[in-house]
Amino acid sequence: MKAAIAGEAVDRPPGGAWGHTYREEWSPEELAGVTIERARRHGWDFVKLQPRATFFAEAFGNRYHPSGHRLKGPVLDHAAVSSPEDWAELKLVNQSAFGDQIKALQLVVKELGPDVPVIQTVFSPMSAASYLVDRDSRRLIRELRQRPDLVLPGLEKIATALIDFSRRSVEAGAAGVFYAISHLATPDAMPRQVYGQLLLPLDEKVLSALPKEAWFNVLHLCGGRQTVEIARELPVQVLSYSRHGRGNPSLAEAQERSGKAVLGGVEQRKTLLAGPDEAVREQVREAVRETGGRRFLLGPGCSVPPRAKPERLDVMMQALAG
């Protein structure tokens, strides 16, 4: 893993994948169990813990209940922020939401051992905040632009909590974090200059506070038309994004523009979901050819849909092994 990230010669690039397990993710023990099972079955070289996406918002007052369906995520009962004024009252109210994910990670690390690095999922403050307004990103961006005096202090509170969560995760055995910025570092959401002025300092604040033991930190840019250059401005080792997302660069171009190793190469919403298997194999071969197998980690462009067959992930790893 370390050699691949550094661009040194490796026998083959590392590979891994991740996806939600909507039933198991409500229990640290069950989440750890299904994560360990998948890692062993598929032979992951690294593990990205996939907790339920709502837990950041739960920590700040959102309430959810399980959908009860393996293909459907948590159902929102109450959103903590219903008006711009609510940002001023935002506070951390549910520490156990963080504690459960740290416990799950600790169980996975203990079971898989030191040869399989495990990284903790951490949303950016703005990405976490989007859940506080029921994932209405347009509303969130509008309120940020119109009332930065209210929204920015709320984002600072979230950043402070994320720093503590990230540190505790590394202390529990995480090799680093998977820092996810969802559909925000793109000109479709806001101009790069605006992102750089309002949000990039928060990203830098969280990532710069990571302990020195965190050697495997991934910046994940979710969606199309990503501004991959922001990876140059953040203390991470790897850039994760969807090579096949609309308007996104090739893997080689992303390496050049970001200055980082890249993680991705296989399209998750169609190819890993519907195949055929030969399409999976061809995308793996293409990714290796494009990068020369250097500074490259194979994986999906984003979370693998729950309906994807495990056999297709087997094909992905088998293709990587040649």
LUMLUM-299147 format. One record per residue (C-alpha): residue in three letters; x, y, z; residue number from 1. Coordinates in nm, 4 decimals, always signed. Example, Ala and Ser with C-alpha at 12.3 -4.5 7.8 and 13.67 -1.06 7.14 Angstrom:
// residues 2
 res        x        y        z   n
 ALA  +1.2300  -0.4500  +0.7800   1
 SER  +1.3670  -0.1060  +0.7140   2
// end
This chain:
// residues 322
 res        x        y        z   n
 MET  +0.0000  +0.0000  +0.0000   1
 LYS  +0.2678  +0.2496  +0.0983   2
 ALA  +0.4757  +0.1676  -0.2090   3
 ALA  +0.1767  +0.2096  -0.4387   4
 ILE  +0.0856  +0.5473  -0.2907   5
 ALA  +0.4455  +0.6651  -0.3243   6
 GLY  +0.4624  +0.5589  -0.6893   7
 GLU  +0.7147  +0.2810  -0.6307   8
 ALA  +0.7127  -0.0490  -0.8195   9
 VAL  +0.4555  -0.3011  -0.6949  10
 ASP  +0.3631  -0.6520  -0.8106  11
 ARG  +0.0118  -0.5187  -0.8720  12
 PRO  -0.1890  -0.2141  -0.7635  13
 PRO  -0.3900  -0.2512  -0.4393  14
 GLY  -0.7666  -0.2853  -0.4610  15
 GLY  -1.0736  -0.2433  -0.2443  16
 ALA  -1.4373  -0.1380  -0.2507  17
 TRP  -1.7119  -0.0245  -0.0169  18
 GLY  -2.0887  +0.0079  -0.0039  19
 HIS  -2.3748  +0.0561  +0.2414  20
 THR  -2.5318  -0.2322  +0.4307  21
 TYR  -2.8471  -0.0582  +0.5455  22
 ARG  -2.9610  -0.3236  +0.7928  23
 GLU  -2.6267  -0.3959  +0.9579  24
 GLU  -2.5044  -0.0356  +0.9805  25
 TRP  -2.7207  +0.0396  +1.2870  26
 SER  -2.5084  -0.1893  +1.5052  27
 PRO  -2.1307  -0.1487  +1.5522  28
 GLU  -2.0919  -0.5247  +1.5883  29
 GLU  -2.2993  -0.6082  +1.2810  30
 LEU  -2.1319  -0.3378  +1.0722  31
 ALA  -1.7915  -0.4702  +1.1741  32
 GLY  -1.8988  -0.8261  +1.1002  33
 VAL  -2.0194  -0.7608  +0.7469  34
 THR  -1.7143  -0.5430  +0.6773  35
 ILE  -1.4756  -0.8193  +0.7871  36
 GLU  -1.6674  -1.0793  +0.5886  37
 ARG  -1.6487  -0.8732  +0.2688  38
 ALA  -1.2822  -0.7869  +0.3145  39
 ARG  -1.1906  -1.1523  +0.3494  40
 ARG  -1.4106  -1.2794  +0.0706  41
 HIS  -1.2860  -1.0290  -0.1860  42
 GLY  -0.9286  -1.0011  -0.0634  43
 TRP  -0.9304  -0.6250  -0.0134  44
 ASP  -0.5859  -0.4712  +0.0276  45
 PHE  -0.7423  -0.1895  +0.2290  46
 VAL  -1.0788  -0.1292  +0.3947  47
 LYS  -1.2815  +0.1884  +0.3884  48
 LEU  -1.5306  +0.1634  +0.6748  49
 GLN  -1.8812  +0.2405  +0.5463  50
 PRO  -2.0898  +0.3646  +0.8410  51
 ARG  -2.4413  +0.4943  +0.7921  52
 ALA  -2.4196  +0.8323  +0.6232  53
 THR  -2.6560  +0.9996  +0.8694  54
 PHE  -2.4510  +0.9560  +1.1857  55
 PHE  -2.2777  +1.2949  +1.1570  56
 ALA  -2.6157  +1.4685  +1.1485  57
 GLU  -2.7433  +1.2468  +1.4309  58
 ALA  -2.4629  +1.3785  +1.6483  59
 PHE  -2.6014  +1.7301  +1.6004  60
 GLY  -2.9681  +1.6562  +1.6566  61
 ASN  -3.1159  +1.4915  +1.3482  62
 ARG  -3.3313  +1.1880  +1.4248  63
 TYR  -3.3791  +0.8879  +1.1963  64
 HIS  -3.5219  +0.5383  +1.2047  65
 PRO  -3.4182  +0.2325  +1.0033  66
 SER  -3.6106  +0.1763  +0.6824  67
 GLY  -3.6158  -0.1973  +0.7518  68
 HIS  -3.5206  -0.2649  +0.3905  69
 ARG  -3.1775  -0.3765  +0.2774  70
 LEU  -3.1922  -0.1430  -0.0244  71
 LYS  -3.3131  +0.1695  +0.1543  72
 GLY  -3.1238  +0.4001  +0.3876  73
 PRO  -3.2335  +0.5652  +0.7135  74
 VAL  -3.5610  +0.7597  +0.7195  75
 LEU  -3.5543  +1.1151  +0.8558  76
 ASP  -3.7891  +1.1914  +1.1468  77
 HIS  -3.6555  +1.5333  +1.2457  78
 ALA  -3.4055  +1.7774  +1.0954  79
 ALA  -3.2069  +1.9879  +1.3411  80
 VAL  -3.1950  +2.2959  +1.1152  81
 SER  -3.5261  +2.4294  +0.9871  82
 SER  -3.4273  +2.7956  +0.9492  83
 PRO  -3.1021  +2.9946  +0.9140  84
 GLU  -3.1327  +3.1036  +1.2775  85
 ASP  -3.1013  +2.7407  +1.3893  86
 TRP  -2.7353  +2.7379  +1.2842  87
 ALA  -2.6574  +2.9708  +1.5728  88
 GLU  -2.8044  +2.7191  +1.8201  89
 LEU  -2.6320  +2.4139  +1.6728  90
 LYS  -2.4584  +2.1929  +1.9271  91
 LEU  -2.3297  +1.8400  +1.9694  92
 VAL  -2.6051  +1.6414  +2.1421  93
 ASN  -2.5320  +1.2747  +2.0656  94
 GLN  -2.1746  +1.1586  +2.1233  95
 SER  -2.2735  +0.7933  +2.0894  96
 ALA  -2.3293  +0.8488  +1.7168  97
 PHE  -1.9528  +0.8957  +1.6887  98
 GLY  -1.8671  +0.6326  +1.9480  99
 ASP  -2.0498  +0.3570  +1.7618 100
 GLN  -1.8468  +0.4136  +1.4445 101
 ILE  -1.5192  +0.4161  +1.6372 102
 LYS  -1.6175  +0.0895  +1.8039 103
 ALA  -1.6997  -0.0665  +1.4652 104
 LEU  -1.3643  +0.0446  +1.3258 105
 GLN  -1.1793  -0.0890  +1.6286 106
 LEU  -1.3400  -0.4311  +1.5830 107
 VAL  -1.2468  -0.4420  +1.2141 108
 VAL  -0.8867  -0.3363  +1.2792 109
 LYS  -0.8453  -0.5975  +1.5513 110
 GLU  -0.9829  -0.8789  +1.3352 111
 LEU  -0.8073  -0.7973  +1.0064 112
 GLY  -0.4701  -0.7230  +1.1624 113
 PRO  -0.1902  -0.4851  +1.0654 114
 ASP  -0.1549  -0.5977  +0.7036 115
 VAL  -0.4924  -0.4518  +0.5951 116
 PRO  -0.5111  -0.0767  +0.6625 117
 VAL  -0.8559  +0.0470  +0.7625 118
 ILE  -0.9630  +0.4071  +0.7073 119
 GLN  -1.2493  +0.5884  +0.8772 120
 THR  -1.5148  +0.7773  +0.6799 121
 VAL  -1.5282  +1.1478  +0.7660 122
 PHE  -1.7599  +1.3902  +0.5890 123
 SER  -1.6445  +1.7469  +0.5320 124
 PRO  -1.8226  +1.9980  +0.7588 125
 MET  -2.0320  +2.1211  +0.4673 126
 SER  -2.1193  +1.7671  +0.3584 127
 ALA  -2.2252  +1.6781  +0.7119 128
 ALA  -2.4245  +2.0018  +0.7313 129
 SER  -2.6218  +1.9101  +0.4197 130
 TYR  -2.7873  +1.6288  +0.6152 131
 LEU  -2.8988  +1.8789  +0.8796 132
 VAL  -3.1181  +2.0424  +0.6139 133
 ASP  -3.2456  +1.7097  +0.4743 134
 ARG  -2.9740  +1.6995  +0.2046 135
 ASP  -3.1022  +2.0183  +0.0407 136
 SER  -2.7593  +2.1366  -0.0794 137
 ARG  -2.9015  +2.4283  -0.2771 138
 ARG  -3.0689  +2.5645  +0.0324 139
 LEU  -2.7517  +2.5124  +0.2364 140
 ILE  -2.5346  +2.6951  -0.0182 141
 ARG  -2.7885  +2.9757  -0.0430 142
 GLU  -2.7965  +3.0212  +0.3349 143
 LEU  -2.4165  +3.0118  +0.3478 144
 ARG  -2.3924  +3.2861  +0.0860 145
 GLN  -2.6687  +3.4988  +0.2367 146
 ARG  -2.6007  +3.4456  +0.6082 147
 PRO  -2.2361  +3.3465  +0.6554 148
 ASP  -2.2550  +3.5099  +0.9983 149
 LEU  -2.4916  +3.2287  +1.1055 150
 VAL  -2.3837  +2.9307  +0.8955 151
 LEU  -2.0041  +2.9558  +0.9252 152
 PRO  -2.0013  +2.9354  +1.3073 153
 GLY  -2.2199  +2.6249  +1.2765 154
 LEU  -1.9739  +2.4723  +1.0310 155
 GLU  -1.6904  +2.5540  +1.2713 156
 LYS  -1.8698  +2.3572  +1.5455 157
 ILE  -1.9048  +2.0621  +1.3096 158
 ALA  -1.5356  +2.0880  +1.2135 159
 THR  -1.4324  +2.0808  +1.5796 160
 ALA  -1.6367  +1.7645  +1.6359 161
 LEU  -1.4923  +1.6032  +1.3229 162
 ILE  -1.1376  +1.6744  +1.4390 163
 ASP  -1.2066  +1.4946  +1.7664 164
 PHE  -1.3774  +1.2051  +1.5856 165
 SER  -1.0889  +1.1703  +1.3398 166
 ARG  -0.8271  +1.1723  +1.6148 167
 ARG  -1.0162  +0.9122  +1.8165 168
 SER  -1.0507  +0.6954  +1.5053 169
 VAL  -0.6753  +0.7020  +1.4452 170
 GLU  -0.6144  +0.6221  +1.8118 171
 ALA  -0.8500  +0.3249  +1.7660 172
 GLY  -0.6327  +0.1927  +1.4842 173
 ALA  -0.7371  +0.3735  +1.1664 174
 ALA  -0.4570  +0.4237  +0.9137 175
 GLY  -0.6210  +0.7514  +0.8147 176
 VAL  -0.9503  +0.8964  +0.6975 177
 PHE  -1.1638  +0.8892  +0.3865 178
 TYR  -1.2558  +1.2597  +0.3761 179
 ALA  -1.5663  +1.2990  +0.1617 180
 ILE  -1.6779  +1.6222  -0.0046 181
 SER  -2.0135  +1.5523  -0.1632 182
 HIS  -2.1146  +1.7441  -0.4790 183
 LEU  -1.9654  +2.0700  -0.3465 184
 ALA  -1.6126  +2.1089  -0.4892 185
 THR  -1.7516  +2.1671  -0.8344 186
 PRO  -1.8461  +2.4763  -1.0373 187
 ASP  -2.2001  +2.3368  -1.0497 188
 ALA  -2.2269  +2.4075  -0.6764 189
 MET  -2.0172  +2.7237  -0.6437 190
 PRO  -1.7209  +2.8950  -0.8115 191
 ARG  -1.3833  +2.7611  -0.7059 192
 GLN  -1.2876  +3.0995  -0.5622 193
 VAL  -1.5943  +3.0968  -0.3360 194
 TYR  -1.5243  +2.7405  -0.2228 195
 GLY  -1.1645  +2.8362  -0.1566 196
 GLN  -1.2676  +3.1366  +0.0484 197
 LEU  -1.5501  +2.9848  +0.2550 198
 LEU  -1.5019  +2.6085  +0.2779 199
 LEU  -1.1464  +2.5056  +0.1942 200
 PRO  -1.0137  +2.6548  +0.5209 201
 LEU  -1.2490  +2.4230  +0.7115 202
 ASP  -1.1303  +2.1214  +0.5107 203
 GLU  -0.7714  +2.2154  +0.5811 204
 LYS  -0.8473  +2.2659  +0.9493 205
 VAL  -0.9890  +1.9141  +0.9877 206
 LEU  -0.7227  +1.7360  +0.7835 207
 SER  -0.4303  +1.9301  +0.9282 208
 ALA  -0.5324  +1.8216  +1.2774 209
 LEU  -0.4920  +1.4507  +1.1999 210
 PRO  -0.2310  +1.2707  +1.4117 211
 LYS  +0.1031  +1.2023  +1.2438 212
 GLU  +0.0232  +0.8294  +1.2578 213
 ALA  -0.2430  +0.8836  +0.9891 214
 TRP  -0.0472  +0.7889  +0.6752 215
 PHE  -0.3332  +0.6876  +0.4450 216
 ASN  -0.5664  +0.9857  +0.4053 217
 VAL  -0.7993  +0.9967  +0.1080 218
 LEU  -0.9815  +1.2988  -0.0307 219
 HIS  -1.3035  +1.1804  -0.1943 220
 LEU  -1.4737  +1.4170  -0.4385 221
 CYS  -1.8250  +1.2936  -0.5065 222
 GLY  -2.0054  +1.3728  -0.8325 223
 GLY  -1.9213  +1.5087  -1.1742 224
 ARG  -1.7142  +1.8056  -1.2957 225
 GLN  -1.4864  +1.7852  -0.9926 226
 THR  -1.2192  +2.0455  -0.9228 227
 VAL  -0.9505  +1.7873  -0.8517 228
 GLU  -0.6839  +2.0571  -0.8083 229
 ILE  -0.8045  +2.1261  -0.4546 230
 ALA  -0.6301  +1.8020  -0.3529 231
 ARG  -0.3003  +1.9888  -0.3969 232
 GLU  -0.4051  +2.2269  -0.1226 233
 LEU  -0.4962  +1.9618  +0.1342 234
 PRO  -0.2724  +1.7277  +0.3396 235
 VAL  -0.3872  +1.3965  +0.1898 236
 GLN  -0.2003  +1.1199  +0.0098 237
 VAL  -0.4728  +0.9928  -0.2230 238
 LEU  -0.7519  +1.1392  -0.4382 239
 SER  -1.0700  +0.9329  -0.4841 240
 TYR  -1.3262  +1.0263  -0.7485 241
 SER  -1.5334  +0.8769  -1.0291 242
 ARG  -1.3271  +0.8479  -1.3469 243
 HIS  -1.6548  +0.7984  -1.5333 244
 GLY  -1.8454  +1.0902  -1.3801 245
 ARG  -1.9647  +1.3602  -1.6191 246
 GLY  -1.6861  +1.6058  -1.6973 247
 ASN  -1.4300  +1.4360  -1.4723 248
 PRO  -1.0676  +1.3915  -1.5871 249
 SER  -0.8917  +1.0684  -1.6718 250
 LEU  -0.6941  +0.8964  -1.3973 251
 ALA  -0.3635  +1.0115  -1.5459 252
 GLU  -0.4882  +1.3681  -1.5762 253
 ALA  -0.6179  +1.3598  -1.2188 254
 GLN  -0.2771  +1.2431  -1.0978 255
 GLU  -0.1124  +1.5352  -1.2744 256
 ARG  -0.3640  +1.7989  -1.1711 257
 SER  -0.3930  +1.6871  -0.8093 258
 GLY  -0.0343  +1.5808  -0.7457 259
 LYS  -0.1673  +1.2756  -0.5590 260
 ALA  -0.2075  +0.9032  -0.6049 261
 VAL  -0.5560  +0.8214  -0.7346 262
 LEU  -0.8184  +0.5730  -0.6168 263
 GLY  -1.0916  +0.4585  -0.8553 264
 GLY  -1.1203  +0.3284  -1.2081 265
 VAL  -1.4360  +0.1143  -1.2020 266
 GLU  -1.7802  +0.2663  -1.2590 267
 GLN  -2.0117  +0.1604  -0.9774 268
 ARG  -2.3677  +0.2561  -1.0741 269
 LYS  -2.3798  +0.0667  -1.4025 270
 THR  -2.0742  -0.1516  -1.4498 271
 LEU  -2.0456  -0.2991  -1.1001 272
 LEU  -2.4226  -0.3146  -1.0722 273
 ALA  -2.5232  -0.4524  -1.4110 274
 GLY  -2.2007  -0.5706  -1.5729 275
 PRO  -2.1323  -0.7574  -1.7885 276
 ASP  -1.8260  -0.9070  -1.6227 277
 GLU  -1.6124  -0.8312  -1.9267 278
 ALA  -1.6923  -0.4598  -1.8872 279
 VAL  -1.5561  -0.4772  -1.5318 280
 ARG  -1.2409  -0.6489  -1.6537 281
 GLU  -1.1891  -0.3954  -1.9304 282
 GLN  -1.2239  -0.0997  -1.6937 283
 VAL  -0.9660  -0.2563  -1.4614 284
 ARG  -0.7256  -0.3137  -1.7513 285
 GLU  -0.7829  +0.0384  -1.8816 286
 ALA  -0.7145  +0.1936  -1.5401 287
 VAL  -0.3897  +0.0012  -1.5014 288
 ARG  -0.2789  +0.0933  -1.8547 289
 GLU  -0.3628  +0.4581  -1.8052 290
 THR  -0.1677  +0.4935  -1.4811 291
 GLY  +0.1016  +0.2389  -1.5583 292
 GLY  -0.0006  +0.0819  -1.2269 293
 ARG  +0.1860  +0.3559  -1.0355 294
 ARG  +0.0355  +0.5923  -0.7772 295
 PHE  -0.2882  +0.4024  -0.8325 296
 LEU  -0.5343  +0.2124  -0.6125 297
 LEU  -0.8194  +0.0262  -0.7781 298
 GLY  -1.1705  +0.0856  -0.6516 299
 PRO  -1.5150  +0.2128  -0.7405 300
 GLY  -1.5773  +0.5774  -0.8191 301
 CYS  -1.8053  +0.5946  -0.5154 302
 SER  -2.0136  +0.3699  -0.2918 303
 VAL  -2.1143  +0.0430  -0.4591 304
 PRO  -2.4967  +0.0061  -0.4700 305
 PRO  -2.6385  -0.2557  -0.2308 306
 ARG  -2.7945  -0.4428  -0.5241 307
 ALA  -2.4544  -0.5143  -0.6812 308
 LYS  -2.3701  -0.8833  -0.6776 309
 PRO  -2.0661  -0.9868  -0.4731 310
 GLU  -1.9520  -1.1955  -0.7686 311
 ARG  -1.8931  -0.8795  -0.9694 312
 LEU  -1.6547  -0.7506  -0.7041 313
 ASP  -1.4780  -1.0859  -0.7207 314
 VAL  -1.4344  -1.0255  -1.0957 315
 MET  -1.2859  -0.6826  -1.0270 316
 MET  -1.0207  -0.8198  -0.7939 317
 GLN  -0.9475  -1.1195  -1.0157 318
 ALA  -0.8905  -0.8860  -1.3097 319
 LEU  -0.6490  -0.6834  -1.0997 320
 ALA  -0.4498  -0.9947  -1.0199 321
 GLY  -0.4285  -1.0758  -1.3912 322
// end
